[in-house]
Amino acid sequence: MTIAETLAALNERFASLASSEFRGQTRVVAPAESLYDALELLKNCCGFDLLVDITCVDYLRYRGAKERFGLVYLLANTQSNERLTIRTPLDAAEPMVRSVVGLWAAANWLEREVWDMFGIRFAGHPDLRRILLPEEFTAFPLRKDYPLQGLGERHNFPIIRRAES
């Protein structure tokens, strides 16, 4: 299946998806309510069998941004060597989408990392807990409103204090 055929399959099922291409890379923007179904179609019908990465972009103070976050899925079809980027906008009030661990097992740690760094929740995730920071950490350090010097939380974590000495 080619990228053109993949986009045709997506547009046939989801009329609200926008797509673009830049320097040979195809991107699709899917609303949060259609995201899981679009990813499921891409895996089961279009051959995108590899979840390369999940990440997030914080658009706080970004000119023209309508939503606070852009959740990004990077997919690959290992048979045809195609790559596809799926982005979904999320608002700041309740940034949550359905977990894709059931589609790609690799999503387990990737979703945990996005949760830990950005605070995006993944409904139905089997073990959504911090993966990089202590469980007691209350902030999300990759959000643009997180101060560069932190929030003074280092004094709460003795292990960090020992490492700095």
Secondary structure as UniProt FT lines:
FT   HELIX           3..13
FT   TURN            15..16
FT   STRAND          18..22
FT   TURN            23..24
FT   STRAND          25..29
FT   HELIX           32..44
FT   TURN            45..46
FT   STRAND          50..58
FT   TURN            60..61
FT   TURN            63..64
FT   STRAND          69..77
FT   TURN            78..81
FT   STRAND          82..90
FT   STRAND          96..98
FT   TURN            101..103
FT   TURN            105..106
FT   HELIX           107..118
FT   STRAND          121..123
FT   TURN            126..127
FT   TURN            135..136
FT   TURN            141..142
FT   TURN            144..145
FT   TURN            148..149
FT   HELIX           153..156
FT   HELIX           158..164
//
